[in-house]
Amino acid sequence: MSAWLKKGLTAALFMTAAGLYGCGSGPIDNTPSGPHALFTVFYDTDGLANSYINDLAVDYSRNGLWIATWGGISFYSFRDSSFTTYGAASDIPNTRVTSLAINRGTVWAGTISGVSTFADSAWDSLPDMSVLANTFINTIAVMTDNSLWFGTRGGVSRMTSAGSWSSFSITNGLSANNVTSAASDAGGKIWVGTFYGVNVFDGAHWSSLENTPPGAAVQAIYRDSSGTMWVGTANGIASFQGNSVTLWNTSKGLPSNGINEFAEDFNHVLWVATDTGAAFFTGTGWTKLPLPDVAAGIPVNTVTSDSKTLSLWFGTNIGLVRYQVK
């Protein structure tokens, strides 16, 4: 972790003992000397489609942040701090939006009823939903070969960079059809998280991964910049580095064993969203980030960062929390 971020985090983590209050969408600003934390909380009354947030995606080409909610899709502009919202009037299969991904300039949104894309100025639903294993989309992942993987309640579907589709389910070797997450490892293999463990695809065959926390549904998979694979479950985290596997839970500093998502920030610090808050990885354990009182202890469903405004963004059940170090 860089000295700059450590200094900023120290101010954020320990000055919050004085109390952070999130009663509106205005900045919640501690004022110690030197770098300090600035929190801003946004609600549906500020322009969000809905305050229940499922996923986030930074879009540098459009200079903003896409936000998937239970009431549609919102876009937050870094340029003027405004929200643009897309709901029932847009060509989105369902306003209950679960997931987002950006691939070669196109924004992909997964809903409980299928997939839609945004390329220019409007959303367009996928013309043929039958290419999907199931239309209830849990996750969308972009791989290094520009293929897209759609985790659904009926298996996982792949769209290659050339636009061809294929799907996989328990009949092909998956542990379960409810697919929650996907990521590629350093060797190009695809790791898929299901309700009954992790499956790995080598391009031809599926195999099951051992050594994840026992008896826990997999909810997140992430490869960090060092090549370490992180598997988040309902019962903690397993990290895989070469042949080494390490298990992490609340005894190692996690706010909760219920893991929802990972993200690496602009300084290569790993963050995790959990059922009772967010934390960052110190190299030997996890340290919880105290969020504003209005968001303290509630589920953080998603986390991402942007190097444009040097912010971390947390999607929660009650709104969007922005954490910025000044």
C-alpha positions as CSV (number, residue, x, y, z in Angstrom):
1,M,0.0,0.0,0.0
2,S,1.4,3.4,-0.9
3,A,2.4,5.9,1.7
4,W,-0.2,8.4,0.2
5,L,-3.1,6.0,0.6
6,K,-2.0,4.9,4.1
7,K,-1.9,8.5,5.2
8,G,-5.4,9.1,3.7
9,L,-6.8,5.9,5.1
10,T,-5.4,6.6,8.6
11,A,-7.2,9.9,8.6
12,A,-10.4,8.3,7.3
13,L,-10.3,5.3,9.6
14,F,-9.4,7.0,12.8
15,M,-11.0,10.4,12.5
16,T,-14.3,8.7,11.9
17,A,-14.3,7.9,15.7
18,A,-15.6,11.4,16.1
19,G,-18.7,10.4,14.1
20,L,-19.8,10.6,10.4
21,Y,-23.3,11.6,9.8
22,G,-25.1,10.8,6.5
23,C,-28.4,12.7,6.8
24,G,-28.4,13.8,3.1
25,S,-26.5,13.8,-0.1
26,G,-24.1,16.6,0.8
27,P,-20.5,16.0,1.6
28,I,-19.7,14.6,5.0
29,D,-16.4,16.2,5.6
30,N,-13.9,15.6,8.4
31,T,-11.5,18.5,8.8
32,P,-8.2,17.4,10.2
33,S,-5.1,18.9,8.8
34,G,-3.6,17.1,5.8
35,P,-5.3,14.4,3.8
36,H,-8.7,13.5,5.1
37,A,-11.8,11.5,4.1
38,L,-14.8,12.9,2.3
39,F,-17.9,10.9,2.2
40,T,-21.0,11.6,0.0
41,V,-24.1,9.6,0.1
42,F,-26.6,9.6,-2.8
43,Y,-30.2,8.4,-2.7
44,D,-33.0,8.0,-5.1
45,T,-34.1,11.6,-4.2
46,D,-30.7,12.7,-5.6
47,G,-31.4,11.2,-9.0
48,L,-30.6,7.5,-8.6
49,A,-33.1,5.1,-10.3
50,N,-33.4,3.3,-6.9
51,S,-31.5,3.3,-3.7
52,Y,-30.9,-0.4,-3.7
53,I,-27.7,-0.8,-5.7
54,N,-26.5,-4.2,-7.2
55,D,-23.5,-3.3,-9.4
56,L,-21.2,-0.4,-10.5
57,A,-19.1,0.1,-13.6
58,V,-16.7,3.0,-14.2
59,D,-16.8,4.3,-17.8
60,Y,-13.8,6.5,-18.6
61,S,-14.9,7.0,-22.2
62,R,-18.1,8.6,-21.1
63,N,-16.5,10.1,-18.0
64,G,-18.8,8.7,-15.4
65,L,-20.2,5.8,-13.4
66,W,-22.9,3.3,-14.3
67,I,-25.1,2.2,-11.5
68,A,-27.4,-0.9,-11.6
69,T,-30.3,-0.7,-9.2
70,W,-33.6,-2.4,-8.4
71,G,-35.4,0.4,-10.3
72,G,-33.4,0.8,-13.5
73,I,-29.9,2.1,-14.5
74,S,-28.4,5.4,-13.6
75,F,-25.3,7.2,-15.0
76,Y,-23.4,9.6,-12.7
77,S,-21.3,12.2,-14.7
78,F,-17.9,13.0,-13.3
79,R,-18.1,16.2,-15.3
80,D,-21.0,17.9,-13.7
81,S,-22.1,15.5,-10.9
82,S,-25.5,14.9,-12.5
83,F,-27.5,11.7,-12.8
84,T,-29.2,10.4,-15.9
85,T,-31.6,7.6,-15.3
86,Y,-32.9,4.9,-17.6
87,G,-36.1,3.1,-16.5
88,A,-39.2,1.5,-17.8
89,A,-39.3,3.8,-20.9
90,S,-35.9,2.5,-22.0
91,D,-35.4,-0.7,-23.9
92,I,-34.3,-2.7,-20.8
93,P,-35.9,-6.2,-20.3
94,N,-36.6,-5.4,-16.7
95,T,-35.8,-2.5,-14.4
96,R,-34.5,-4.9,-11.8
97,V,-30.9,-4.7,-12.9
98,T,-28.4,-7.0,-11.4
99,S,-25.1,-6.5,-13.2
100,L,-23.0,-4.3,-15.4
101,A,-19.9,-4.7,-17.6
102,I,-18.1,-2.6,-20.3
103,N,-16.5,-4.2,-23.3
104,R,-14.9,-2.3,-26.2
105,G,-17.0,0.7,-25.5
106,T,-20.3,-1.1,-25.2
107,V,-22.1,-1.2,-21.8
108,W,-23.8,-4.5,-21.0
109,A,-26.6,-4.7,-18.4
110,G,-28.0,-7.9,-16.9
111,T,-31.5,-8.0,-15.5
112,I,-33.8,-10.6,-14.0
113,S,-35.3,-10.9,-17.5
114,G,-32.4,-10.7,-19.9
115,V,-29.7,-8.5,-21.2
116,S,-29.5,-5.0,-22.8
117,T,-26.6,-3.0,-24.3
118,F,-25.8,0.7,-24.6
119,A,-23.5,1.7,-27.4
120,D,-24.4,5.3,-28.5
121,S,-27.2,7.0,-26.8
122,A,-29.9,4.4,-25.9
123,W,-30.4,1.0,-24.5
124,D,-31.2,-2.0,-26.8
125,S,-32.4,-5.4,-25.5
126,L,-30.6,-8.4,-26.8
127,P,-32.6,-9.5,-29.9
128,D,-32.5,-13.2,-29.2
129,M,-32.6,-14.1,-25.5
130,S,-32.6,-17.8,-26.3
131,V,-28.8,-17.6,-26.6
132,L,-28.7,-17.3,-22.8
133,A,-28.7,-20.3,-20.5
134,N,-31.4,-18.5,-18.5
135,T,-32.7,-14.9,-18.6
136,F,-32.2,-14.3,-14.9
137,I,-28.7,-12.8,-15.0
138,N,-26.5,-12.8,-11.9
139,T,-23.3,-11.5,-13.3
140,I,-21.5,-10.4,-16.5
141,A,-17.7,-10.7,-16.7
142,V,-15.3,-9.5,-19.5
143,M,-12.3,-11.7,-20.1
144,T,-8.9,-10.9,-21.5
145,D,-9.8,-12.3,-24.9
146,N,-12.8,-9.9,-25.0
147,S,-15.3,-12.8,-24.5
148,L,-18.3,-12.1,-22.3
149,W,-19.5,-14.6,-19.7
150,F,-23.0,-14.4,-18.3
151,G,-23.7,-16.1,-15.1
152,T,-27.4,-17.0,-14.8
153,R,-29.7,-19.2,-12.8
154,G,-29.6,-21.8,-15.5
155,G,-25.9,-22.1,-16.1
156,V,-23.2,-19.9,-17.7
157,S,-23.2,-18.5,-21.3
158,R,-20.2,-17.3,-23.3
159,M,-20.2,-14.8,-26.2
160,T,-16.9,-14.8,-28.0
161,S,-15.3,-11.7,-29.4
162,A,-16.6,-12.8,-32.8
163,G,-20.1,-12.9,-31.5
164,S,-20.7,-16.7,-31.3
165,W,-22.6,-18.1,-28.3
166,S,-22.4,-21.3,-26.2
167,S,-23.8,-22.3,-22.8
168,F,-22.7,-24.7,-20.1
169,S,-24.7,-26.3,-17.2
170,I,-24.5,-29.2,-14.9
171,T,-24.8,-31.5,-17.9
172,N,-21.4,-30.1,-19.0
173,G,-19.7,-30.4,-15.6
174,L,-20.8,-27.4,-13.6
175,S,-21.4,-28.1,-9.9
176,A,-24.6,-26.1,-10.0
177,N,-26.6,-24.1,-12.5
178,N,-26.9,-21.0,-10.4
179,V,-23.8,-19.2,-11.5
180,T,-22.9,-16.1,-9.4
181,S,-19.5,-14.9,-10.6
182,A,-16.7,-15.5,-13.2
183,A,-13.1,-14.4,-13.8
184,S,-10.1,-15.6,-15.8
185,D,-6.8,-16.6,-14.1
186,A,-3.3,-15.6,-15.3
187,G,-3.2,-18.7,-17.5
188,G,-6.5,-17.9,-19.3
189,K,-8.6,-20.5,-17.6
190,I,-12.1,-19.4,-16.6
191,W,-13.2,-19.7,-13.0
192,V,-16.9,-19.8,-12.4
193,G,-18.6,-19.5,-9.0
194,T,-21.7,-21.4,-8.3
195,F,-24.0,-22.2,-5.3
196,Y,-21.9,-25.4,-4.8
197,G,-18.3,-24.3,-5.3
198,V,-15.9,-23.2,-8.1
199,N,-15.6,-24.7,-11.5
200,V,-12.6,-24.1,-13.8
201,F,-12.8,-24.2,-17.6
202,D,-9.6,-25.0,-19.6
203,G,-11.2,-24.3,-22.9
204,A,-12.5,-27.9,-23.4
205,H,-13.4,-29.3,-20.0
206,W,-14.7,-28.3,-16.6
207,S,-13.2,-29.3,-13.3
208,S,-14.1,-28.6,-9.6
209,L,-11.8,-26.5,-7.5
210,E,-11.0,-27.7,-4.0
211,N,-10.0,-25.7,-0.8
212,T,-12.7,-23.1,-0.8
213,P,-14.4,-22.5,2.6
214,P,-16.5,-25.6,3.2
215,G,-20.2,-25.7,2.6
216,A,-20.4,-22.2,1.3
217,A,-22.0,-20.7,-1.8
218,V,-19.5,-18.8,-3.9
219,Q,-20.6,-15.2,-4.4
220,A,-17.5,-13.5,-5.9
221,I,-14.4,-14.3,-7.9
222,Y,-11.6,-11.8,-8.7
223,R,-8.0,-11.8,-10.0
224,D,-5.9,-9.0,-8.7
225,S,-2.9,-7.3,-10.4
226,S,-0.5,-9.8,-8.9
227,G,-2.3,-12.8,-10.3
228,T,-3.8,-13.9,-7.0
229,M,-7.3,-15.4,-7.3
230,W,-9.8,-14.4,-4.7
231,V,-12.9,-16.5,-4.0
232,G,-15.6,-14.9,-1.8
233,T,-18.3,-17.1,-0.3
234,A,-21.0,-16.9,2.3
235,N,-18.5,-18.3,4.7
236,G,-15.4,-16.2,4.1
237,I,-12.6,-15.9,1.5
238,A,-10.1,-18.2,-0.1
239,S,-7.1,-16.7,-1.9
240,F,-5.1,-18.8,-4.4
241,Q,-1.5,-17.9,-5.3
242,G,0.3,-20.6,-7.1
243,N,-0.1,-23.8,-5.0
244,S,-0.8,-21.8,-1.8
245,V,-4.3,-21.4,-0.5
246,T,-5.2,-19.1,2.4
247,L,-8.6,-18.8,4.1
248,W,-9.8,-15.5,5.6
249,N,-12.8,-14.8,7.8
250,T,-13.8,-12.4,10.6
251,S,-10.9,-13.6,12.8
252,K,-8.6,-12.0,10.2
253,G,-10.5,-8.6,10.3
254,L,-13.4,-9.1,7.8
255,P,-16.5,-7.2,8.9
256,S,-18.6,-10.3,7.8
257,N,-18.0,-13.7,6.4
258,G,-20.7,-13.0,3.8
259,I,-18.6,-11.7,0.8
260,N,-20.3,-9.9,-2.1
261,E,-17.6,-8.4,-4.4
262,F,-13.9,-7.5,-4.7
263,A,-12.2,-4.6,-6.4
264,E,-8.7,-3.2,-6.7
265,D,-8.3,0.5,-6.5
266,F,-6.0,2.9,-8.3
267,N,-3.1,2.1,-5.9
268,H,-3.6,-1.7,-6.2
269,V,-5.2,-2.0,-2.8
270,L,-7.8,-4.8,-2.7
271,W,-11.2,-4.0,-1.3
272,V,-14.1,-6.3,-0.4
273,A,-17.8,-5.6,0.0
274,T,-19.5,-7.7,2.6
275,D,-22.9,-8.2,4.3
276,T,-22.0,-5.7,7.0
277,G,-19.6,-3.2,5.4
278,A,-16.4,-2.8,3.5
279,A,-12.7,-3.6,4.2
280,F,-9.3,-3.3,2.6
281,F,-6.5,-5.9,2.5
282,T,-3.3,-5.0,4.4
283,G,-1.2,-7.9,3.2
284,T,-1.7,-9.9,6.4
285,G,-5.3,-9.3,7.2
286,W,-8.3,-7.0,6.6
287,T,-9.2,-3.6,8.0
288,K,-12.8,-2.3,8.1
289,L,-13.6,1.1,6.6
290,P,-16.0,2.9,8.9
291,L,-18.7,4.2,6.6
292,P,-21.0,7.1,7.5
293,D,-23.5,6.3,10.3
294,V,-26.4,6.1,7.9
295,A,-24.6,3.2,6.1
296,A,-22.8,1.6,9.1
297,G,-23.3,-2.1,9.4
298,I,-25.6,-2.5,6.3
299,P,-24.8,-4.8,3.3
300,V,-22.4,-3.4,0.8
301,N,-23.3,-5.2,-2.4
302,T,-20.7,-3.8,-4.8
303,V,-17.5,-1.8,-4.8
304,T,-15.4,-0.1,-7.5
305,S,-12.9,2.7,-7.8
306,D,-12.0,5.4,-10.3
307,S,-8.7,7.0,-11.0
308,K,-10.4,10.0,-12.5
309,T,-11.7,11.5,-9.2
310,L,-9.6,9.2,-6.9
311,S,-12.8,7.8,-5.4
312,L,-14.1,4.5,-4.1
313,W,-17.7,3.8,-4.7
314,F,-19.9,1.5,-2.6
315,G,-23.3,0.3,-3.7
316,T,-25.5,-0.5,-0.7
317,N,-29.1,-1.3,0.2
318,I,-29.8,2.4,1.0
319,G,-27.8,4.3,-1.6
320,L,-24.5,5.0,-3.3
321,V,-21.6,5.9,-1.0
322,R,-18.6,7.8,-2.4
323,Y,-15.3,7.8,-0.4
324,Q,-12.8,10.3,-1.6
325,V,-9.4,11.1,0.0
326,K,-8.5,14.8,-0.1
